[in-house]
Amino acid sequence: MSVRDICPSDRILLHIGFHKTATTWFQSELFSRPEFDFKLLSARNLVHQAFCISNPFPCDRDNGVRQIVTEAHEATALGRYFVVSHERLSGYPASGGFDSRMLADRLKLHFPNARLFCLFREQRAMILSAWRQQVVDGGGLSLSHFIDPPEPEIRRMPLFDPMMYQYSHLLEHYRGLFGAGNVLFRPYEQFCAEPARILADLADLLENEKLRRCAEGLATNMKTPNPSLSMPVLHMQRILNVLFARTQLSQGCLINIGTGPIRAVIRIIDRAIGRNMLRPMNSYSQRKALQKISGRLGVFFDDDNARLSRLIGMRLSDFGYSVNEQAV
């Protein structure tokens, strides 16, 4: 690795997710706006090429890192905040976040003085969203199979692991790498309830006066996110994925037509019946799914949520997290 692969500026923001925590809103409505002195990485997929590599050993070939670092140098030289924003940087849910520590170490290697921002989410809701994302991405696993992988005693390949959602481990590792004052972890539920507060905290992290002055206005004008697929329609997509899509998440199919046509058909079905006729069934399916996750994992997260509450100085139980209050 050469000096051309390193940007030492402290005007780098690494936004690592998690999945389903308003990352799209931050990318499209905040980090892409030059009036707040932000410059977003030009191509999201460069993150996969540069950091999400399968081999843990260093490699001399240029895999996109140099382009990212070049963009970072250009933006920070102009006094702007260069933003690398991608939820994949926190790990991938279907593989249990197996490379999340490796990703953190790679980010530190290339951006040693960066600031880091991450929203996390209540674990049951997060795991349900992770399963949903697995289906949207082309997977064919049922929720039961997703949260209970086969042959847990044999680790041939990374699969779902609930430890990915014991968030304190990742927080402490990033604090160890970049310093506690340069790392901001907050609950997604707080962002939903108090968006201006989160934006003000982000402005403080970056020492960004323009963002601090406009935080309240940005929060007031937030757009409503696109609705997720209804659960019954999502199950339809899961079956179609198994039959007609060969992906990294589901490699066996009868005829491979790809995920594009399947997604197009599913969107039509969801608009036609998923958001109205199937709404009662959707609410019931969501409740049953959350009960299934609770039954499988029980109090698995309670102690870590207590630890996380102490680390960030916030009562996570106020936002619906299951917390071992005796350990807080």
C-alpha angles and dihedrals in degrees: 000000000000133000087261087071094058131074110190096187119125090214091085120111119197110197106189105178130205104233114264096019101115094279091144091054092051092048097047103031104034118013093046092057114098092193087077090049093252125144114188121207106269098231123030094202090065086077090064093048096044105039112010095069122148098223113077094204124088116265128201097215117099108248100174099291093108093054091050092048091046091054089048092053092048094049097044092046086062091051095255131132111249112214128203104188122177131132090214088074089075091055132267118280098220090056095044097247089284092161100040093108092045090051091051091052092049092050090051090050094056100031105031096170101039128133118234131216127186137166118201130190141218104282103236092050090043094052092048089051090047091055090047090051090051089058094044089051091055104273125145104200121123116231090254092054093042095057095038107048119194125254096016090178092062118063105198094143136000116269136165112321122179090210086078086074096051086098099186092077093059093042093052092047093052091046089052090052102041105016128261093264092058097052126078119189117174136165116261088223090064090052089054092049100035110018093162090057093054092046090050090050089050090050089052091050091054097033086233109162094184092057092044092055093049101038094103094048093048091051092049093053098046115142122233110254120244111270118255121242113276114255096247091051090046089056088053090054091049091057092046090050091055093049104037113018130072107199138149087265097048116022102173121074139146096235123004112224094152131241096278098075091041092053092048092053092045092052090053092050092046093051091047101048112347099081098044118013094039097040096104090049090047093055091049093048092050092052092049091048093052090047090052091052091047091049092050098046105027112175094346093126101038099094094042091049088054089051091047091050089057094046095053096032095237136117102240091186086071087066097049100269119144105242134179094231092192089063096049 
